[in-house]
Amino acid sequence: MPLNDQQIQTLGRDALQRAAAGDFAAAEEMFGRIVEARPNMGQALHLLGQFRLKLGRFAEAREPLERAAQFLPREVAAQTNLAGCLLQLGQNEQALAALVRAARLKPDDASIAHNTGRALEALGRAEEAERAYDQALSIDNRLVPSLSARADLLAARGEWAGALTDLETALVSHPADPRLRLRRGELLLRQGDWWRGLGDHEARLEIAGERYAPELPNWQGEPLTGRLLVYPEQADIGSSEALRDTLMLARGVDAIIQGAVVQCAAPLAGWFDGPTVQRGEPLDGFAAAAPLRSLPHLLNWSFDALPPPARLRPQAVPSSRVGWFSLVEPPAGLAITRAPDEIPACRLVVGDDAWPAHAAASLGIPTVILLPRIADWLWGPRLGISPWYASAELLRDDDREGLAARLARC
């Protein structure tokens, strides 16, 4: 049924009232009717797109926002809302074009400069992105999103001091932000600064997400009258990360904490020479729980005072075989095995930062662990013999010459 001008005005007013009350679905439906009656009404198209953005319907918001930007070429909000929608959809080139138009209309807007940086970064144009963040911060030197984004770019190229400065500045105005604290902690830990970094790393437990946590009190180091559950915090306990964390971090807990039990996936239960429990089993008799990645903080570990590796049931009886558990291809002619149950019989194990390499190193077997450029903070900043395992040597996963030289010695 066609709408006359008075009906459109009434419907628009009612829709805005619904939106003000938080009912964006009703407002979106009403403006949909207005746009159907007046398909070239720029403001109506713009508002329809905004309400769809509020509802998370980004794909549906794109068309009215693109049309609104055409009909309202001098309105900054029409360009920036279109850009925001396109960023959400991963259409970064188109988003950048909209932001360029917005910047021409309002050149001293920090949020436009920041979002320009986001689009450039998504396009892999890191240097230009950093300049955009610099511009945003020259307008507003405490703009937290730009400080955070620039910190990431600086950290990625190893400029730790600059990255930490940006995060410290952001934390001045948002001191309780767990994501900022976590990122500061990770930067410190990657440099080997456990004394300052471990406390910040605990902020991860304040961030809602896929992290697993049992229905038990969090252990903070106090004496317990029951057993302590030590668990991997990954939602999938059988994932490569959870298996690795279990072997790397469940070290000496039964000796340090009487009554400690390691929660682990079935494949590892047969390896541990100590009490274990599988996820999903009853937790009767447990007084508290602690995630494995909190143990360095809770027990005051340092690189100079790490507990010995976890005790494992298999005994190392090396043969002539080399265990190969890496995505890096082994050299031709090398007799290898890729079977985890044959690890105890290997004279050398080469692996990525995954559980087979940790199992071998825990058994005292000579092990080469290949790390990516940005490795887990637990390894610290140095390669060579690892403080975690006396028998493990750390190499970069792209150091083919170093790996060839190590294999030549075996």
C-alpha positions, -999 to 999 in steps of 0.1 A, spaced: 0 0 0 16 34 -10 25 58 18 19 96 15 44 121 30 25 125 63 24 87 68 61 85 61 69 112 86 48 95 112 63 61 105 98 76 107 92 93 140 78 61 155 107 41 142 132 65 158 113 63 191 115 25 189 152 27 182 158 51 211 141 24 233 165 -2 219 140 -20 196 162 -19 165 143 -48 149 110 -28 149 128 3 137 145 -16 109 111 -30 97 96 5 97 124 21 77 123 -9 53 87 2 45 98 38 41 126 29 17 102 7 -2 79 37 -6 108 62 -12 137 43 -27 158 74 -33 155 90 2 191 92 13 185 97 50 160 68 52 185 45 34 212 56 58 191 49 89 179 15 75 215 5 70 225 17 105 197 -3 121 208 -34 102 244 -28 115 230 -26 150 213 -60 144 245 -75 131 230 -80 96 261 -66 78 254 -82 44 219 -67 43 231 -33 55 256 -29 26 231 -21 -1 212 7 16 244 21 30 260 22 -5 230 39 -19 229 64 10 266 72 4 257 80 -32 227 102 -23 245 119 6 280 125 -8 288 154 16 277 135 47 306 121 66 285 96 86 272 81 54 307 73 42 320 61 76 291 38 83 295 23 48 332 18 55 324 2 89 300 -22 72 325 -31 44 353 -37 70 330 -62 88 324 -80 55 361 -81 47 357 -57 17 388 -37 26 395 -20 -8 360 -7 -9 361 3 27 393 22 21 378 41 -8 348 52 15 373 63 42 393 83 17 360 101 8 352 107 45 387 120 52 383 146 24 352 158 41 367 157 76 405 155 75 411 159 112 389 131 124 409 105 145 384 77 141 385 80 103 423 79 104 422 49 127 398 30 105 419 38 75 447 21 93 426 -9 99 417 -12 62 453 -8 52 465 -33 77 439 -58 64 453 -53 29 488 -61 41 500 -25 37 516 -23 72 538 8 67 508 28 54 487 15 82 512 26 108 512 61 93 474 62 95 476 52 132 503 79 137 479 104 122 450 93 144 472 96 175 485 131 164 448 141 166 440 122 198 471 109 216 451 86 239 430 69 213 432 34 227 423 14 195 451 32 176 476 27 204 467 -9 206 469 -14 168 502 4 165 516 -17 194 508 -48 174 527 -35 143 557 -24 164 558 -58 182 556 -77 149 589 -62 137 605 -66 171 603 -30 184 593 -41 219 600 -8 237 577 12 214 550 -14 216 551 -14 254 551 24 255 519 24 234 502 -2 256 513 16 288 497 48 274 465 30 266 464 15 301 466 49 317 431 56 306 419 20 308 439 4 337 415 -25 342 412 -35 305 421 -72 306 429 -74 269 454 -45 271 469 -61 303 472 -94 286 489 -80 256 514 -61 277 521 -93 296 527 -112 265 552 -86 252 571 -87 285 570 -125 286 583 -128 250 613 -108 261 618 -132 291 606 -107 317 585 -131 338 587 -110 369 566 -82 353 547 -103 327 532 -132 346 508 -111 366 495 -94 335 491 -128 317 465 -138 343 442 -112 328 433 -137 301 411 -155 327 389 -124 329 381 -125 291 350 -144 282 355 -169 254 361 -205 246 384 -212 275 376 -242 296 373 -239 334 360 -266 358 333 -258 384 359 -255 412 373 -225 431 404 -209 415 435 -219 434 457 -189 444 484 -207 463 466 -212 496 469 -245 516 442 -270 506 423 -297 525 414 -316 493 430 -324 459 441 -297 434 431 -302 398 457 -289 373 442 -286 338 448 -273 303 425 -244 296 419 -251 259 382 -260 252 394 -291 232 416 -310 256 427 -333 227 440 -303 206 477 -301 198 480 -270 220 464 -287 250 485 -318 247 516 -297 244 508 -275 274 500 -306 295 535 -321 289 554 -288 291 537 -274 322 525 -303 343 560 -307 358 567 -316 394 532 -306 405 526 -337 426 559 -330 444 553 -293 448 516 -295 456 505 -326 475 473 -340 461 477 -324 427 461 -343 398 467 -336 361 436 -334 339 447 -347 304 434 -363 273 433 -401 270 464 -403 247 485 -388 274 471 -406 304 492 -436 297 524 -415 295 522 -398 329 538 -415 358 514 -398 383 477 -393 390 456 -381 361 419 -376 354 402 -372 321 378 -343 313 342 -352 320 351 -375 349 336 -366 383 356 -341 403 346 -353 438 372 -346 464 389 -317 445 391 -285 466 403 -261 438 417 -259 403 445 -241 385 451 -238 348 485 -251 336 495 -217 322 490 -201 356 515 -224 373 546 -202 365 528 -173 382 513 -192 411 545 -211 419 570 -183 411 588 -201 384 616 -184 365 639 -195 337 666 -200 363 644 -222 385 621 -244 365 610 -277 380 622 -308 363 601 -322 334 571 -344 341 578 -380 350 567 -403 322 562 -440 323 580 -450 291 618 -455 294 641 -443 267 659 -471 250 674 -454 219 679 -473 187 691 -460 153 658 -444 144 651 -406 142 617 -394 152 603 -368 128 573 -348 140 576 -316 120 559 -301 90 595 -294 77 604 -322 54 632 -345 65 664 -348 43 664 -376 18 680 -409 30 673 -403 68 657 -433 84 628 -418 103 596 -427 122 565 -406 127 549 -429 152 545 -413 186 546 -447 204 581 -452 190 595 -420 205 613 -439 234 633 -459 209 646 -428 190 682 -416 192 670 -382 181 637 -365 177 630 -335 155 596 -318 160 576 -287 159 564 -271 192 539 -300 197 535 -328 222 558 -355 206 588 -332 208 579 -324 245 575 -361 253 609 -369 238 626 -341 257 609 -351 289 624 -386 285 659 -371 281 662 -380 244 682 -355 223 655 -333 207 655 -305 182 624 -283 186 616 -260 156 600 -228 166 583 -201 144 595 -166 143 570 -155 169 570 -185 193 550 -191 224 561 -168 252 571 -198 274 602 -203 253 616 -168 260 637 -148 236 667 -171 232 674 -201 210 699 -229 218 697 -253 247 663 -248 264 660 -242 302 628 -263 300 646 -295 288 683 -302 292 682 -325 261 664 -300 238 679 -276 214 657 -248 199 661 -237 163 640 -216 140 618 -236 117 633 -218 87 669 -224 97 676 -252 72 714 -248 76 712 -250 114 690 -281 112 713 -298 86 743 -291 109 725 -306 139 715 -337 119 751 -341 108 762 -345 144 737 -372 153 
